[in-house]
């Protein structure tokens, strides 16, 4: 641990998996050496805060929060790059960058952070990406790279998402974030995740049409500034939210085909 005292950090998104991982981490290492860490994108659903506070009280550790101060839309405008399923600078700027600042703070204070993630067995690629990221991102110290250790308890277990949610609701007595009740697969960014695919945006339009329209308006504004850029892609080419909405309104065969053939999950940096 490079001569520093270990401190255990649950990367807390406000979702069920990361909440349960925080519980497992605290059981193993104790409350005194454990923290919940949350990076706020300012797009989060308001009920996420309620869930996070109740989880922190149940586990008995505090939430450390960091925020850049910009929304994803402001990041897209400033970097002149509209996020999509392949690359989202909102994630690197608002989540990863803030995390790195905090990890350097801890090291300066004499601690060595160990990061816990709510990554399941079905997310092998995400695990590999996170391991790679935290192996090389921080500034070298004493002339050498000092990787941050990453831990994935759910990847090593057979517990399902449904079992985790049942533990939280029935054993802890905590209601899940409202986004789960509304049928979203994750609770990130209030449904506005640019890394979601056609199925995600279909569900968003059916559930919160006003939020879908906000995304559409954002996309159109950035298209005026940046050219032919879009959140979604069809056959590798730009496909606007406005075009997709019109196909959804018609319940067209094309809309059904797009969901079946081109859907991708949200792959933000931690769930």
N, C-alpha and C positions, 0 to 999 in steps of 0.2 A: 504493500500500500504506500510505497514511497516515503515511509516514515511519518505519515499523517494518520490521524485518528479517523476510522471509517464512520461515515454517516449515510443512512439508507434513505433513498428518495423514491417515492412512488410517483411516477409520472401520471398525474391525475387529470383526465379530460372532462370529468363530469359524467362518465358513463359507467355501466355496471361492471365491466371486466376490470377496469383500472381500480374501481372501488374495492373489489374482492382481492385483487393483488395487493393493495395497500394493507388489507386485513392480514393476509398471509405473511407479508413482510414484517408487520408489527409483532405478530406471534413469534416469529423466528428471532428477531433482533431486539425487541423491547421498544416501548414507547419513547424512551429518552433518546434513542439513537435514530428515530424514524421521523420522516416528514412527508407530507403531501405537497406536491408541487404542481401548480396550475398556471398555464400561460393563457391570458385572456385576449381573444381576438376582437372583442367588442361586438361580435356578431352572435354571441351565445344566446340560446333561449333562456328566458327569465327563470324558468323552473329549474334549470341546471344549478343555479346558486342554492336554492332550497335543498336539493338533493345532496350537494357537496357538503353543506353545513351539517346536515343530519348524519352523513357518513362519517365526517370528521369527529362528531360528538360520539358516535357509536364506537369508533375505533379508539378514540382518546388521544388523537394527535392533531396538531394545528395545520392549517393550510397556508403555505407560502405562495403568494401570487405575484406574478410579474406581468407587465403589459408594456408594449411598445408605445401605445397611445394612438396608433393608426388602425383603421379598419382594413380588411383585405382590399376593399375598393380603393382606398387611399394608397395602398401599396402598389396596386396595379397602375394607378395614375402616375405615381412618382417614378416607378421603374419602367414605365411605358411597356408593360408586358401583361397581357390578360392571362390569368391562370387557367389551366385546363387539366385534363386527366393525366397528361404526361409531365407537366411541370407547373408548380404553383409556388410562386415566390412569397405568397402570403404565409405559407407554412414555414419556409426558411427564414423569413424576416421576423414574423410575429411569434413563432414557437421556438424554432431551433436557435436562432440568434439570442433570444432572451434566456433560453436555457443555458447556453454557453457562458453568457455573462454571469449567471448565478453560480455555475460550477466553478468558474475562476474565483469568484468571491469566496466560496467555501474553501478552496485550496489556499487562498491567501490567509484565511483564518486558521489554517492548520488542519483542515478536514479533508478526507478523501471520499468523494461521493461515489456511491454504488447505486445504479439506476435500475428500478424495477418497472417493467412494462406489462400491460395487459394484452399481450399478443398470444393468440391461440395456435394450436397445432396446424390449423389450415392456412396459416399465414407465414409460411417458411420464407418467402421472399422478403417480407417486411422485417422479419427477424434479422436476416442477413444484411439488409440495408442499414438497420439500426446499429448492428455490431460494427459494420464498416464505418459508419458515420462517427460514432463515438470512439473509434480507434485512432482517428486521424485529425479530428476537427480542432481540438484545443491547441493553444499555443505550446510549443515545446518548452520544457523547463530543464535547466541544467544541461542544455545542449542535446536533449533527447526527447522524443515523443513519449508521453505518459498517458496511455489510453485509459478511458473511463470504463470500468467494468459494467456490463449490462446483464440483467437477470430476467428470465422469462418463465415464471412458475407455471403458467397455464400451458405453455408449449410442452412442458415435461409431463403434464397430467392429462387425464382423460375426462375432466369435468367439462360439461357442455355449457353453452351460454344460457340455456334454459334453467339448468341446475343453479347457476350463479344467481340468476334473477330470482329464483324461488327462495334461495337462502336470504337474499337481501329483503325481499318483501315479507316472507313468512317468519324467518328467524330473527331478523333485525327489526322488522316492523316498519320498514322505510319504503314509501312509494317510489317507484322508478321515475326517472325524468319523463315528463309528458310526451316528449318526442317518441319514446318507445311505444306509449299507448296509441300514438297516432300512426304507428306502423313504420317509422324510420328505423333503419338497422343500426344507426349510431346517433349520438346526441350532439355531434359537433356542429358549430357555426350556424345554429338555428335553421338548418335545412338548406342553407345557401352554399354548401360546399361545392367549389368548382371542380373538385376531383371526382365527383359522382358521375355516373353515366346516364344513359337514356332512361333506365328504369327509375333511378333516383329522381330525375326531373319530371318524369311522368307522375310519380307519387307526390312530389311537391306540388305540381299543378292541381292535382285532384284534391289535395289536402289543404294547402294554403295558396290558392291562386294569386292572392295579393303579394305573397313573397316571391312567387315565380315571376310576376310582372316586375317586381323590383330588380330581379336579376336580369330580366330582359332589357329593362331600361338602362341598367348599368352597362350591359354588353353593347347596346346601341350607342351609348355615349362614347365608350372606348373605341368602338369601330370608327366613329367620326374622327377621333384623334389619331388612331393607329393604323387604320386600313382594314383589310379583310381578316380580322381576328375573331375567334369564337371560343366559347367554353367547350362545346361539343364538336365532334368530328364525325363525318360520314364518309366512309371509304377513303379515309385519310385526308379529307378536304374539309374546310370550314362549313359548319352547318349551324345556323343561328337558332337561338331560343324562340324567336318569332316564327321561323319556319316550322319548328317542331310543334309549337303551340297550335298552329293552324291545322297540322295533321292530326294532333290529339283531339281537337274540336270536331273533326270529321270522323274520328275513330277509324282512320284509314288503315288499309293493309300495310302501307309504308310505316306508319307509327308502330304497328304491332311487330313488324319485321325489325325495326330499329331496336326495340326492347329486347327481342330474342337474340339478335346477332351481335349487338354492339355494346351491351351493358358492361360496365366496369364498376367495381366497388370503390368507395372512398378509400384512398390509401394515404391519408394524412399521417404525420410522423408518429403519433401514438393515439391509441383508442381508449 
